[in-house]
């Protein structure tokens, strides 16, 4: 797949959030931005694999929490 390069200007507050996210997840800025654009534009096939895995892990954790809540009500 051929990749093109673009440059954009974003608000400082958004850049801070992006930097915090990549620091916490280990993803690259490119992966996060490409993933966000792909989701926004409805192009799931273009979402980076690591981001898809992270999303699946979050969904599994949520489901596990729901199962525990249902199976072991307080």
Phi, psi and omega in degrees: 000128177284137179244137178252157179247139175227166172230144181224159174250130180232157178299148180303322181296323179289322177296321177298317179295319178298314179298318178297319180296313181292327176296320182283328187257337184085359176287161175270160177300321179299314180300316182294315182292316178298317178298317180296316178296317180299317178295314182298321183269002178070038181240072186302329182295342181265359179287128181303144184304316182298325179290322177296319179297316179299319179296318178296319179298320178296317180295319178296316179299319178297315179296319178298320177297318178295319179298315179297320180296320181285317185286329183232067181295150181267000000 
